[in-house]
């Protein structure tokens, strides 16, 4: 099974990147000075890296292996060898860290089918403590966090669109 970042998050991120390009074009007609290009470049690079990371991020579940492909490389971990599971709560998502003695992988709750990943792990893990940690996963909280990310991206797109419309109307 293969899991990727939710399409709604991916589409809104690509739209944001396109809107930033249009915003950059609109800045050429304003008199904000050379600082506008520095701000625009930083903003563009940050959003571009996010979009590239979203496109590259993939979780693959095969038999007893969790394989994660990301912008930083690819890494796999065998499910029976998982020694620790922990969660890192962030503003818009939760990162689940799976580790064995030698390495670790991160699985983001922004993956489409995150609940399926958790259920797959529950089937392959025999350690009672690890199963208790997996049972603490609240999919309603994860769903709420994902909705907040989508809402944030929608608002960000609206702000950028409003900004370039304002610049074009000047």
Secondary structure, DSSP 8 states (H G I E B T S, - for coil): -EEEB-HHHHHHHHHHHHHHHHHHHHHTTS---THHHHHHHHHHHHHHHHHHHHHH-EEEEETTEEEEEETTEEEEEEGGG--EEEEEE-SS-EEEEEE-SS-EEEEETTBTTHHHHHHHHHHH---HHHHHHHHT--HHHHHHHHHHHHHHHHHHHHHHHHHHHHHHH-
